[in-house]
């Protein structure tokens, strides 16, 4: 199963990029034991439209275009479900066992995403009620993917 993180915005060089890449590599390496393919990052430029509605539409279309057919879609948003690491690991295992070709995690831009894209999500995931910069959301997501993979392989990284 492919694991894709599709995000509006690009990470610039710096500590967030280094930490993001470290967790991406760890998640990909550990995930291979589970039949997960490399964790792919797809960065989509922010829309330059003047109106928020148009930015939301353009960014949502760009994200929708990278979702493979049959993929499980997870949307990261403040109003999403706040689940624990074990529950995320269980969801990944469930999608893998069901033969899903991919799971796609979508990180929207500052204006949010179109309702049509939100409706495609099988899981709307939140890292709490606080507003987080997209750079940190990506790092936190990749760490959680690594943690989920270690939990599913019985690696001692996760100790609750």
Secondary structure, 3 states (H helix, E strand, C coil): CEEEEEEECCCCCCHHHHHHHHHHHHHHHHHHCCCCCCEEEEEECCCCCCCHHHHHHHHHHHHHCCCCCCCEEEEEEEEEECCCHHHHHHHHHHHHHCCCCEEEEEECECCECCHHHHHHCCEEECCCCCCCCHHHHHHHHHHHHHHHHHHHHCCCCCCC
